[in-house]
Amino acid sequence: MRAYWAIFQARFRVLLQYRAAALAGFGTQVFFGFVRVMVFDAFYRSSSSVQPMTFPEVVTYVWLGQAMLLLVLFRPDVEVRTMIRTGTVAYELVRPLDLYALWFSRTLAARTGPVLLRAVPMFIVAGLFLGLEAPASWVCAFLWVAATLAAVLLSAAVATLLTVMLLWTVSGEGLAALGPAMVFIFSGMIIPLPLWPEWAQPLLDFLPFRGMADVPFRIYMGHIPPGEAVYALLHQAVWIAVFIAAGRWLLARGTRRLVVQGG
């Protein structure tokens, strides 16, 4: 475990160096957060029907989404993709380490470092000036932290699986485009999941993507009561185990069939 922790720390420190990019991204996310809030404001002003979420809840949901945007805006590990294309992945195979744990550690750092650089100022600015409300209670705050940690692990497991799937592709561009699009739609980043039609709710509740954004956000607001949050956390844990198992199985199968050309 010490080796993987060292890999995580090294990768994490490298990613924390991109402060200028984080500042630019923060400004962009504030702008698009305003755009989304205005869209939902127009929707609520023009609709006379009762919605499953109040407008202040939607505003909080939007700013939580902007704070945690990079948690779901993922793509396969660029460096690993380059190693697979060039054949230098062979060096990874001879390391005295578990290859899946190695790639998962790198991905976990990529899920945390950039997110922290943008999330901290977003919580401060949005909480003071932009309508981000505080957690519904201390219990909700504690459960939100637990759900967010689970969301990080779930996002890392999905991203690692996408990285492993590069063993069967030529460039990986298709995976890099398809993965974020699916997560954005079904995690609640575009439209809060409670606002989806009733017929879609069973599917959304089953899919793993809600665990990356919708579950932590609604626990934060108390929209998912503490009594039901345990089942939401269990849903996240099950999908984490599924994606890790799938990633390990595919990696074992891929390394047995891997052919490195060139020299």
DAVEN-V658434 format. One record per backbone hydrogen bond with DSSP energy under -1.0 kcal/mol. NH is the residue of the N-H (numbers start at 1). CO is the residue of the C=O. If there is no record, write none. Layout:
nh/co
NH/CO
NH/CO
This chain:
nh/co
5/1
6/2
7/3
8/4
9/5
10/6
11/7
12/8
13/9
14/10
15/11
16/12
17/14
18/15
19/17
22/18
23/19
24/20
25/21
26/22
27/23
28/24
29/25
30/26
31/27
32/28
33/29
34/30
35/31
36/32
37/33
38/34
39/35
40/36
41/37
42/38
43/39
44/40
45/41
46/42
58/54
59/55
60/56
61/57
62/58
63/59
64/60
65/61
66/62
67/63
68/64
71/68
72/69
73/69
74/72
81/77
82/78
83/79
84/80
85/81
86/82
87/83
89/83
90/87
91/88
93/89
97/95
102/98
103/99
104/100
105/101
106/102
107/103
108/104
109/105
110/106
111/107
113/109
116/112
117/113
118/114
119/115
120/116
122/118
123/119
124/120
125/121
126/122
127/123
128/124
129/125
132/126
136/220
141/137
142/138
143/139
144/140
145/141
146/142
147/143
148/144
149/145
150/146
151/147
152/148
153/149
154/150
155/151
156/152
157/153
158/154
159/155
160/156
161/157
162/158
163/159
164/160
165/161
166/163
167/164
168/165
169/166
176/172
177/173
178/174
179/175
181/177
182/178
183/179
184/180
185/181
186/182
187/183
190/184
195/192
196/193
200/197
204/200
205/201
206/202
207/203
211/208
212/209
214/187
215/210
217/213
218/214
219/215
220/216
221/217
223/218
224/218
228/225
229/225
232/228
233/229
234/230
235/231
236/232
237/233
238/234
239/235
240/236
241/237
242/238
243/239
244/240
245/241
246/242
247/243
248/244
249/245
250/246
251/247
252/248
253/249
254/250
255/251
256/252
